[in-house]
Amino acid sequence: MQTGMHLDREHCVRAVQSKDARFDGWFFTAVLTTRIYCRPSCPVVPPKPENMTFYPSAAACQQAGFRACKRCRPDTSPGSPEWNLRADLVARAMRLIADGVVDREGVPGLAARLGYSTRQVERQLLAELGAGPLALARAQRAQTARLLIETTPLPMAEIAFAAGFSSIRTFNDTVREVFALSPSELRARAPRSGAGTPGVLTLRLPFRAPLNPSNLFGHLAATAVPGVEEWCDGAYRRTLRLPYGHGIVALSPRPDHIACRLTLSDLRDLTVAISRCRRLLDLDADPVAVDDRLRTDPVLAPLVDQAPGRRVPRTVDEAEFAVRAVLGQQVSTAAARTHAARLVTAHGKPLDDPEGGLTHLFPSPEALAAVDPGTLAMPRTRRTTLLTLVRQLADGDLHLGVDADWAEARARLLALPGFGPWTVDVIAMRALGDPDAFLPTDLGIRRAAKELGLPSTPAALTARVENWRPWRAYAVQYLWATDSHPINFLPV
């Protein structure tokens, strides 16, 4: 799928006529006769081609006066993979909007984070997505409101506030306009379920098939930091630091979705929590496009065919992952977990977990920057590396958020003491989300390369895998899977 596919009418019509779910989220089909918009895989009989028009976003459909289909629920489609593939202004803006920045800081706040004028941001989003930042944020608020209406017994006034609406009237008008139903009618149509646990939201996170859960959840479970993360009863659980408070999430793989249980101290964090969980599990990826590219290499093709749909495990907190990458330099995975657990116990913020297994939020850069260096039980050079990193993060001199410029962040990381190619590349892959990050110096990669007959020296291996671009981070997951021995030594 290429950028701007929503403008390629022939491809779009074929996708709709074949009900191809791979294209859900890439574009939306608006039907001129019914004034309804759908996902490409909508189960109803496809309209005549002359009655179809195509938009790049749900917000653009809504802005053009179309309402969401009640059958296929296009607002619940996986997000477009483009925003995780690209690092330009539009992609960075879309990641920030998904993270709730427009609701918290307005369009001027969005523009300030991106380093552009408000007018430039609005113009580029409108040109590519058919809607400006306010319309895109409004569509997201509508989706959050629908989730709360259908999955909780909360009063409508509380839902309106939690979803980010400024008034009950705006909430009612938006829900009616987008879904052609009042909030109370939406709730009446929702499937009845058990009483559930008070304060816990149960959601389904969609993804594009195929998905290999062992790749994702196996890695998260193996590297879980005690007190912050755990694998319990078939679910990965962890604590979340969020803009308005904190949360605990439990994520469990299912054949056609990820089951998500969220406990939030402030419901206004729902949209952000969902966005970060999707990012953690790389749920907006297009595995067919990735795997098709990697299959063109005869060395990778058997690995892809054996277990297709591997994702890149990412993070819910970029600063946290950077700290953990430093703690993992030149030590075993078990030792890295031990070091991280000590930091959590000493400097993390305690919280209550109804299920008892989680105890803290991972310490913030500000908390770690204030630590007495003499209390850190690690070699002096590692201590210097860690403290330099957290001070740069705390002061804002280094930014690793969803809106980070990947090239600039890499350059700033490389300039820090104790940061070599491995540390920078693993942060680029897991925290920044660069789908083309590659780890030629990683011990597990070098062992896999030797086993598969690939060059094992970093320079030769990097040259050999040029044809894997732009999906080398996904190739890393396939290579790691060939290594039957745990990685005991992580380079700098």
ZAMARGU-4260 file (C-alpha; in steps of 0.2 Angstrom, whole numbers, plus 5000, padded with zeros to 4 digits):
<rodrens>
0) 5000/5000/5000 | 5007/5017/4995 | 5005/5034/5002 | 4989/5042/4995 | 4980/5026/4991
5) 4964/5034/4995 | 4966/5044/4978 | 4969/5028/4968 | 4950/5025/4964 | 4953/5008/4955
10) 4963/5001/4970 | 4950/5007/4982 | 4935/5000/4973 | 4943/4983/4971 | 4947/4983/4990
15) 4929/4987/4994 | 4922/4974/4982 | 4933/4960/4989 | 4929/4966/5007 | 4948/4966/5010
20) 4951/4969/5029 | 4969/4973/5026 | 4964/4990/5020 | 4954/4994/5035 | 4961/5011/5042
25) 4970/5015/5026 | 4955/5023/5019 | 4936/5025/5021 | 4922/5022/5009 | 4908/5035/5009
30) 4892/5031/5000 | 4884/5045/4991 | 4867/5038/4991 | 4865/5034/5009 | 4877/5047/5016
35) 4886/5033/5027 | 4904/5029/5028 | 4912/5012/5030 | 4928/5002/5032 | 4933/4993/5016
40) 4928/4976/5024 | 4910/4981/5028 | 4899/4965/5027 | 4885/4974/5018 | 4883/4972/4999
45) 4895/4984/4991 | 4888/5000/4983 | 4889/5003/4965 | 4906/5010/4961 | 4898/5027/4954
50) 4891/5029/4972 | 4907/5027/4981 | 4919/5041/4986 | 4935/5039/4996 | 4942/5048/5011
55) 4959/5046/5020 | 4952/5048/5037 | 4936/5046/5047 | 4937/5064/5052 | 4936/5069/5033
60) 4921/5058/5031 | 4912/5067/5046 | 4917/5084/5040 | 4910/5080/5023 | 4893/5076/5031
65) 4894/5057/5031 | 4889/5047/5047 | 4897/5030/5053 | 4890/5014/5047 | 4881/5004/5061
70) 4887/4987/5054 | 4905/4989/5052 | 4909/5003/5065 | 4923/5011/5054 | 4928/5021/5069
75) 4935/5005/5077 | 4947/5001/5063 | 4965/4999/5066 | 4975/5015/5064 | 4984/5019/5047
80) 5001/5010/5047 | 5008/5026/5039 | 5009/5036/5055 | 5021/5023/5062 | 5031/5021/5046
85) 5034/5040/5043 | 5043/5053/5053 | 5038/5069/5044 | 5026/5083/5051 | 5010/5074/5047
90) 5015/5058/5055 | 5022/5066/5070 | 5006/5077/5071 | 4995/5061/5070 | 5004/5052/5084
95) 5002/5068/5095 | 4984/5069/5091 | 4981/5051/5096 | 4991/5054/5112 | 4978/5068/5116
100) 4988/5083/5114 | 4975/5094/5105 | 4962/5090/5119 | 4975/5095/5133 | 4985/5109/5124
105) 4974/5114/5109 | 4981/5117/5091 | 4993/5130/5097 | 5001/5117/5109 | 5002/5104/5095
110) 5010/5116/5083 | 5023/5122/5097 | 5028/5103/5100 | 5031/5101/5081 | 5040/5117/5079
115) 5029/5124/5066 | 5016/5137/5065 | 4998/5133/5068 | 4994/5138/5050 | 5007/5126/5043
120) 5001/5111/5053 | 4983/5114/5048 | 4987/5116/5030 | 4997/5100/5029 | 4985/5089/5038
125) 4971/5096/5028 | 4980/5092/5012 | 4984/5074/5016 | 4970/5069/5028 | 4956/5080/5022
130) 4953/5087/5040 | 4962/5099/5051 | 4968/5095/5069 | 4952/5100/5077 | 4942/5089/5066
135) 4954/5074/5069 | 4953/5077/5088 | 4934/5078/5087 | 4933/5061/5078 | 4944/5054/5091
140) 4933/5061/5105 | 4918/5053/5097 | 4926/5036/5097 | 4931/5038/5115 | 4913/5043/5120
145) 4906/5028/5110 | 4918/5016/5120 | 4912/5023/5137 | 4894/5023/5132 | 4894/5005/5126
150) 4906/4998/5139 | 4902/5007/5156 | 4887/5012/5166 | 4894/5029/5169 | 4881/5044/5168
155) 4882/5053/5151 | 4889/5069/5159 | 4904/5060/5166 | 4907/5052/5149 | 4906/5069/5140
160) 4919/5076/5152 | 4930/5060/5151 | 4930/5060/5132 | 4936/5078/5131 | 4920/5087/5127
165) 4918/5105/5133 | 4900/5103/5136 | 4885/5091/5137 | 4877/5099/5122 | 4893/5097/5111
170) 4894/5079/5117 | 4876/5076/5112 | 4877/5085/5095 | 4893/5076/5090 | 4887/5059/5095
175) 4871/5062/5085 | 4880/5069/5070 | 4894/5055/5069 | 4883/5040/5073 | 4865/5045/5069
180) 4860/5040/5086 | 4858/5049/5103 | 4870/5043/5117 | 4856/5034/5126 | 4851/5025/5109
185) 4869/5020/5107 | 4869/5013/5125 | 4852/5004/5122 | 4860/4995/5106 | 4875/4989/5115
190) 4877/4971/5119 | 4872/4967/5137 | 4886/4960/5147 | 4889/4955/5165 | 4891/4968/5179
195) 4910/4967/5178 | 4922/4975/5190 | 4918/4992/5196 | 4931/5005/5189 | 4938/4993/5176
200) 4935/4996/5157 | 4935/4980/5146 | 4939/4984/5128 | 4944/4975/5112 | 4959/4982/5102
205) 4958/4977/5084 | 4973/4973/5073 | 4977/4968/5055 | 4980/4949/5054 | 4991/4940/5055
210) 4998/4943/5072 | 5011/4932/5081 | 5007/4934/5100 | 5022/4924/5105 | 5034/4936/5098
215) 5026/4951/5107 | 5020/4944/5124 | 5035/4932/5125 | 5047/4947/5124 | 5037/4958/5136
220) 5036/4944/5149 | 5054/4939/5148 | 5060/4957/5151 | 5046/4963/5164 | 5052/4974/5178
225) 5045/4967/5195 | 5033/4979/5202 | 5030/4988/5186 | 5026/4973/5174 | 5021/4955/5176
230) 5014/4940/5166 | 4999/4934/5176 | 4985/4921/5171 | 4988/4923/5152 | 4989/4942/5152
235) 5003/4955/5152 | 5000/4968/5165 | 5009/4984/5169 | 5007/5001/5177 | 5005/5017/5166
240) 5010/5035/5169 | 4997/5046/5161 | 4994/5065/5159 | 4980/5066/5172 | 4984/5051/5183
245) 4990/5033/5182 | 4983/5017/5177 | 4985/4998/5176 | 4982/4988/5160 | 4980/4970/5157
250) 4983/4964/5139 | 4978/4946/5133 | 4980/4939/5115 | 4964/4933/5107 | 4962/4926/5089
255) 4955/4942/5082 | 4959/4955/5094 | 4969/4960/5110 | 4958/4959/5126 | 4962/4975/5136
260) 4957/4978/5154 | 4960/4996/5160 | 4959/5003/5177 | 4962/5022/5177 | 4963/5035/5191
265) 4956/5048/5179 | 4944/5043/5164 | 4951/5058/5154 | 4966/5047/5151 | 4956/5033/5142
270) 4961/5039/5124 | 4979/5041/5128 | 4980/5024/5137 | 4972/5015/5122 | 4984/5024/5110
275) 4999/5019/5121 | 4994/5001/5122 | 4992/5000/5103 | 5009/5007/5101 | 5016/4995/5114
280) 5010/4980/5104 | 5012/4988/5087 | 4994/4985/5083 | 4993/4997/5068 | 5006/4988/5058
285) 5002/4981/5041 | 5010/4964/5043 | 5006/4958/5025 | 5016/4973/5018 | 5030/4969/5030
290) 5031/4951/5027 | 5029/4952/5008 | 5044/4963/5007 | 5055/4952/5019 | 5050/4936/5009
295) 5059/4943/4994 | 5075/4938/5002 | 5077/4919/5001 | 5086/4919/5018 | 5071/4927/5027
300) 5057/4919/5017 | 5056/4902/5027 | 5057/4912/5044 | 5042/4922/5038 | 5032/4908/5031
305) 5035/4898/5047 | 5028/4911/5059 | 5021/4927/5049 | 5015/4942/5058 | 5029/4946/5070
310) 5027/4964/5077 | 5040/4975/5085 | 5037/4976/5104 | 5038/4995/5108 | 5034/5005/5124
315) 5021/5015/5133 | 5035/5027/5140 | 5049/5032/5129 | 5060/5039/5143 | 5057/5023/5153
320) 5063/5013/5139 | 5079/5023/5137 | 5084/5021/5155 | 5081/5002/5154 | 5092/5002/5138
325) 5106/5009/5148 | 5103/4997/5162 | 5104/4983/5150 | 5121/4987/5143 | 5134/4973/5144
330) 5124/4963/5157 | 5111/4949/5155 | 5093/4951/5154 | 5090/4945/5172 | 5103/4957/5178
335) 5095/4972/5169 | 5078/4967/5177 | 5087/4967/5194 | 5094/4984/5191 | 5078/4991/5185
340) 5068/4984/5200 | 5080/4992/5212 | 5077/5009/5204 | 5058/5006/5204 | 5058/5001/5223
345) 5069/5016/5228 | 5063/5030/5217 | 5046/5024/5209 | 5029/5031/5214 | 5020/5018/5224
350) 5002/5013/5219 | 4988/5001/5224 | 4985/4986/5213 | 4968/4977/5217 | 4976/4961/5210
355) 4992/4964/5221 | 5006/4960/5209 | 5010/4978/5203 | 5017/4991/5216 | 5025/5006/5207
360) 5026/5017/5192 | 5043/5017/5184 | 5052/5032/5191 | 5052/5048/5180 | 5067/5056/5173
365) 5065/5071/5185 | 5065/5059/5200 | 5080/5050/5194 | 5089/5066/5190 | 5088/5070/5208
370) 5096/5054/5214 | 5112/5054/5224 | 5124/5046/5212 | 5132/5037/5227 | 5116/5027/5230
375) 5117/5019/5212 | 5124/5002/5213 | 5133/5001/5196 | 5150/5005/5188 | 5155/5023/5188
380) 5154/5024/5169 | 5137/5017/5168 | 5131/5029/5182 | 5138/5043/5172 | 5128/5037/5157
385) 5112/5035/5166 | 5113/5052/5175 | 5117/5061/5159 | 5103/5053/5150 | 5090/5057/5164
390) 5096/5075/5166 | 5094/5078/5147 | 5077/5071/5147 | 5071/5080/5163 | 5078/5097/5156
395) 5070/5094/5139 | 5087/5094/5130 | 5083/5077/5124 | 5066/5072/5118 | 5060/5055/5114
400) 5041/5057/5113 | 5029/5051/5099 | 5033/5068/5090 | 5052/5066/5091 | 5062/5069/5076
405) 5070/5052/5073 | 5086/5059/5065 | 5089/5073/5078 | 5085/5061/5093 | 5098/5048/5086
410) 5111/5062/5084 | 5108/5068/5102 | 5109/5051/5109 | 5125/5047/5100 | 5133/5062/5108
415) 5129/5056/5126 | 5143/5048/5135 | 5142/5029/5135 | 5130/5028/5120 | 5136/5017/5106
420) 5126/5011/5090 | 5117/4996/5099 | 5110/5007/5113 | 5104/5021/5100 | 5097/5008/5088
425) 5087/4999/5101 | 5080/5015/5107 | 5076/5020/5090 | 5067/5003/5087 | 5058/5001/5103
430) 5055/5019/5109 | 5055/5031/5094 | 5046/5017/5083 | 5058/5018/5068 | 5053/5002/5058
435) 5069/5002/5049 | 5081/5002/5065 | 5093/4988/5064 | 5105/4980/5077 | 5120/4973/5067
440) 5131/4973/5083 | 5118/4963/5094 | 5125/4946/5099 | 5108/4937/5095 | 5108/4945/5078
445) 5126/4940/5074 | 5123/4922/5080 | 5107/4921/5069 | 5117/4928/5054 | 5130/4915/5056
450) 5117/4901/5057 | 5108/4907/5042 | 5124/4910/5032 | 5124/4929/5032 | 5139/4940/5035
455) 5142/4941/5054 | 5153/4957/5055 | 5142/4973/5057 | 5147/4982/5042 | 5145/4967/5030
460) 5129/4962/5038 | 5122/4980/5036 | 5127/4980/5018 | 5119/4963/5015 | 5102/4968/5022
465) 5099/4984/5012 | 5085/4976/5003 | 5075/4973/5019 | 5072/4992/5020 | 5061/5000/5026
470) 5056/4985/5038 | 5073/4980/5046 | 5066/4981/5063 | 5054/4968/5059 | 5068/4957/5051
475) 5076/4959/5068 | 5061/4950/5076 | 5063/4935/5064 | 5081/4934/5067 | 5080/4934/5086
480) 5067/4920/5084 | 5080/4909/5076 | 5092/4910/5092 | 5088/4896/5104 | 5099/4903/5117
485) 5095/4918/5128 | 5104/4934/5124 | 5116/4936/5139 | 5127/4950/5133 | 5120/4967/5126
490) 5132/4978/5118 | 5134/4997/5121
</rodrens>
